[in-house]
Amino acid sequence: MRVAPVGGTAVQDHVALAEIELCGELIIAASAAEDRLSLESIDEVLRVAEERASGA
């Protein structure tokens, strides 16, 4: 069995970390909502409009 050495050898996947953060934000929004989140609400949580505006 191989064990990762202790120290500064951890590799960070920034895309995966961003996806985990967005999933967390969706979970928080869903738990605070009284009903299902609408597609518009999901887009708002994921900042889809901001992303489209910055990509244009």
N, C-alpha and C positions, 0 to 999 in steps of 0.2 A: 504494500500500500504506500502510495506517495503522498506526502503532505507538503503543502506550500510552505516555503520558508517564511519565518517571521521577519518583518521589516518592510521596506519600501518597494516591494516587488509587485504590488497590486496594479492591475491594469484597469483603467476606467473607460467604459464605453459611454461616451457622452450622449449618443443617440438613445441608448437603452435607458440611461438615467432620466433623460427628458421624457421618454415615454412613460416611465414609472411615475414621474411627477404628474403628468397629465392624467393618468389613470387614477391617481390619488385625488386629484381635483374633481374628477367625475364622480368618484365614490362619495366625496364630501357633499357635492351638489345634490346627488341622488338621495342621500340620507336626509338632507335638509328639506327636500321637496315633499309636498303632501301627496303628489301623484307622480306618474311617470314624467320624465323630462321630455320636453318636445325637442324636435330636431333643432329648432332655433336656439333653445336653451343649451343643448349640447354644443352647438357651434360657438355659442357665447363663452362657455366654459373653456373650450379648446382654443379660443381666440382665432377662429377661422377667418373672420373678416380682416383682422389685423394682419394675418399671414398673407392673405390675398393682396391686400393693399401694399405691403412691403415688397411683394414679389412682382408687382406690376411696374 
